[in-house]
């Protein structure tokens, strides 16, 4: 989802954290301190949301994985 966010969001206010972190490097310098800090600040909210919605995420990933009874003998 990085590329669509980079291309479609033209306003700086709307950019996602990953796009902003990727755009930090300058022409002649690479600010490792800023990139590391921004990355460490962006990870905890993602982990928290994943922990809160874990059942829904797993349910969505496994939906339709079981036998549904869609064979020719099940059709009326």
TORMI-28964 format. One record per residue (C-alpha): x, y, z. Coordinates in steps of 0.5 Angstrom, whole numbers, plus 500, padded with zeros to 3 digits. Each point is the difference from the previous one (the first is absolute). Example, Ala and Ser with C-alpha at 12.3 -4.5 7.8 and 13.67 -1.06 7.14 Angstrom:
525491516
502507498
! end
This chain:
500500500
506505500
500501492
492502500
501505506
506503497
497501494
493502501
501504507
502507497
500504507
505499505
495500505
497494497
506495500
501494504
505499504
504495496
500505494
502506505
506495503
502498493
501508498
504502505
507498497
503507497
504500494
507500503
498497507
496494503
497502507
501493503
498503507
493503497
498494496
502495506
496505505
494501495
500492499
500499507
494505501
496497494
500492503
496500506
494503498
500495494
501494506
495503504
495500494
502493498
499497508
493504500
497497494
504493500
493496500
498504494
506500496
501492501
492499498
501504494
506496498
497493501
493502497
498495495
506495502
495495502
496495496
494504498
496494497
500503493
501493496
495498495
497495505
498506505
496504494
493500500
! end
